[in-house]
Amino acid sequence: QRKNPFSSDDRLASKPAHTHRGDPTYGRPPEGSRTEQRGKDAHSHVGKEVEELCLIIRRTGQVGEDGHVSVTFGQLFETYVTISNKVVGILLRARKHGLVHFEGEMLWQGKDDDVVITLL
């Protein structure tokens, strides 16, 4: 099926049904679609949450001898959880983008309260 029978969008009928791994549009929603816009909106929202997390670390943490601001996970969790319940996911995203550093793959409330998170 080249066209979704439940959609009134005729733009999809003229596009190829399948793309291949080497194609730059592979795994991406059709350009200009609502799906593409939702993805862009979600990316922007998560980016704003990462920025807010970095600001909270800067505000609540302490500057170390190396000049970087650090805070423990327990302290950050207590501060940030009143803003968002997604603190661990946002921390992982911030680490992926090279904005923070901490040891371990995942942080757990209670168990990892003493893990130091450093703002890079």
Buried (B, 14 or more C-beta within 10 A) or exposed (E): EEBEEEEEEEEBEEEEEEEEEEEEEEEEBEEEBEEEEEEEEEEEEBEEBBEBBBEBBEEBBEEEEEEBBBBBBBBBBBBBEEEEEBBBEBBBBBBEEEBBBBEEEEBEEEEBBEBBBBBE
